[in-house]
Amino acid sequence: MPYEIVNNKRSKSVIRVVGNTATPINLSTLSTGSDETITAASITHISAQSDGAWKIYRGNNANTAQTAVLVIDLTGGGNVDWPLAQYDISIANNSTANIFVTNTGTGGTLLLTVSKTATFDPALIGL
């Protein structure tokens, strides 16, 4: 299993990616069900450990690194913990685009917390 996602309705999603991988994460996988359609996602927290380099890309055709825009390059391995939301920062480049993650190392774990924008059926009215 290269990745898993814990989704919360009307809240954040946490994505965990492990090992040497090239993993596309479509926005649709951030939904809790058919009544929630994710329209955008921004990275609000990054925790990573690797003996290689984690790279995070954004792009609607993000099934290869060549068709997406590099937004984070964690070259050099080691440990990273960036609580971006704590400082009112998020990383999106294009928040409506899919996410693509690679790791050049033989091992490691990447945790991404993303805030989501969604539409709901039935729609939230009066809020």
C-alpha positions as CSV (number, residue, x, y, z in Angstrom):
1,M,0.0,0.0,0.0
2,P,1.8,3.2,-1.1
3,Y,-0.7,5.6,0.5
4,E,-3.8,5.9,2.6
5,I,-6.1,8.8,3.2
6,V,-8.2,9.7,6.3
7,N,-11.0,12.0,5.2
8,N,-13.2,14.1,7.4
9,K,-16.4,15.6,6.0
10,R,-16.5,19.4,6.0
11,S,-12.9,19.3,7.4
12,K,-9.4,18.3,6.5
13,S,-7.9,15.1,5.0
14,V,-4.7,13.5,6.1
15,I,-2.6,11.7,3.4
16,R,0.1,9.2,4.4
17,V,2.5,8.0,1.7
18,V,5.2,5.5,2.4
19,G,8.3,4.0,0.7
20,N,9.9,4.5,-2.7
21,T,6.9,5.7,-4.7
22,A,5.4,7.7,-7.4
23,T,1.8,8.3,-6.2
24,P,-1.0,10.3,-7.9
25,I,-3.7,11.6,-5.5
26,N,-6.8,12.8,-7.3
27,L,-8.9,15.4,-5.6
28,S,-11.9,13.0,-5.8
29,T,-10.2,10.6,-3.4
30,L,-10.4,13.3,-0.7
31,S,-14.2,13.0,-0.6
32,T,-16.1,11.2,2.2
33,G,-18.8,10.1,-0.1
34,S,-21.1,10.8,-3.1
35,D,-22.7,13.8,-1.3
36,E,-19.3,15.7,-1.1
37,T,-17.5,16.9,-4.3
38,I,-14.0,18.2,-3.6
39,T,-13.3,21.3,-5.8
40,A,-9.9,22.4,-4.3
41,A,-7.3,21.3,-1.7
42,S,-4.4,23.2,-0.1
43,I,-1.5,21.6,1.8
44,T,-1.5,23.0,5.4
45,H,0.9,20.7,7.2
46,I,3.8,18.5,6.0
47,S,5.7,16.0,8.1
48,A,8.3,13.8,6.3
49,Q,11.2,11.4,6.9
50,S,13.2,9.8,4.1
51,D,16.7,8.6,3.1
52,G,16.0,10.2,-0.3
53,A,14.0,13.1,-1.5
54,W,10.2,13.7,-1.3
55,K,8.8,15.8,-4.1
56,I,5.2,17.1,-4.2
57,Y,3.7,18.2,-7.5
58,R,0.4,19.7,-8.5
59,G,-1.3,19.2,-11.9
60,N,-4.5,17.9,-13.4
61,N,-2.5,15.3,-15.4
62,A,-0.4,14.5,-12.4
63,N,0.4,10.9,-13.2
64,T,4.0,11.7,-14.0
65,A,6.3,14.3,-12.6
66,Q,6.9,15.7,-16.2
67,T,3.2,16.8,-16.5
68,A,2.9,18.6,-13.2
69,V,4.3,21.6,-11.4
70,L,6.9,21.0,-8.6
71,V,5.6,22.8,-5.4
72,I,7.8,21.3,-2.7
73,D,11.2,19.6,-3.0
74,L,12.5,18.0,0.2
75,T,15.8,16.9,-1.2
76,G,18.4,15.8,1.4
77,G,16.4,13.4,3.4
78,G,16.1,13.7,7.2
79,N,13.1,14.9,9.1
80,V,10.7,17.7,8.3
81,D,7.8,19.1,10.2
82,W,6.1,22.2,8.7
83,P,2.9,23.2,10.5
84,L,2.0,25.7,7.8
85,A,-1.6,26.4,9.0
86,Q,-0.1,27.6,12.4
87,Y,1.3,30.6,10.4
88,D,-1.8,31.0,8.1
89,I,0.2,29.6,5.2
90,S,-0.9,26.9,2.8
91,I,0.7,25.6,-0.4
92,A,-1.5,25.1,-3.4
93,N,0.1,26.6,-6.6
94,N,-3.2,25.4,-8.3
95,S,-5.5,24.3,-5.5
96,T,-7.9,22.7,-8.1
97,A,-5.2,20.4,-9.4
98,N,-4.5,16.9,-8.3
99,I,-1.5,16.1,-6.1
100,F,1.5,13.9,-7.2
101,V,4.1,12.6,-4.7
102,T,7.4,10.9,-5.3
103,N,10.2,9.6,-3.1
104,T,13.6,8.7,-4.4
105,G,14.7,7.0,-1.2
106,T,14.3,3.3,-0.3
107,G,12.0,4.2,2.7
108,G,10.3,7.0,4.5
109,T,6.9,8.4,5.4
110,L,5.2,11.6,4.2
111,L,2.2,13.0,6.0
112,L,0.2,15.7,4.2
113,T,-2.7,17.5,5.9
114,V,-4.9,19.3,3.3
115,S,-7.7,21.7,3.8
116,K,-10.6,21.2,1.3
117,T,-13.2,23.2,-0.5
118,A,-16.2,21.2,-1.5
119,T,-19.8,21.3,-2.7
120,F,-22.5,19.2,-1.0
121,D,-25.6,17.5,-2.2
122,P,-27.9,18.6,-0.7
123,A,-26.3,22.0,-0.6
124,L,-25.8,23.8,2.7
125,I,-28.4,26.6,2.7
126,G,-28.3,29.6,4.8
127,L,-24.8,29.1,6.3
